[in-house]
C-alpha cells in the first residue's frame, strides 16, 4: 500500500521537476556539492555575520534579532539599531534571553 503512494507521488512529481524555474545559483540541485562539514549553527553564525543588524529599544537595555517577538513590539520611534552585537554591548545593551543574539 505504501509503495503505491510512493510510486504515485513520483509519477506526479517528476513531471513537475521539469517545470521548475531556472535557479540563480543559490539553490542546490542534484549533482551540486552540498557543504556537510558545517553545522546549522555555523550557518546561523555566518548569516548573523552577514546581516550584522540588531535592534533595541531606547527604553530598555536589551537587544534583539529584528524577528524576535519582543523586537516586533518596540514602537518605531523607540527603536535603536546596532551594526553588531559588539556595538550593542558597547552601548550598554545585553542580549535578549528569548532570541539569544550573539
KAWO-V16922 format. One line per field, one symbol per residue. phi: phi as a letter, one per 20 degrees, with the letter a starting at -180 (. if undefined). burial: 1 if it has 16 or more other ideal C-beta (glycine too) atoms within 10 Angstrom, else 0. A space follows every 50 residues. Layout:
phi->???
burial->???
This chain:
phi->.ffffffffffeegffffefffeeoeeedgnffdfdedefffffffffff flcccbdfdbcdccfgefgeffeffgfdfcdceaffffffenedffeeel ff
burial->00000000000000000000000000000000000000000000000100 00011110000111100101100100000101011001000010110010 10
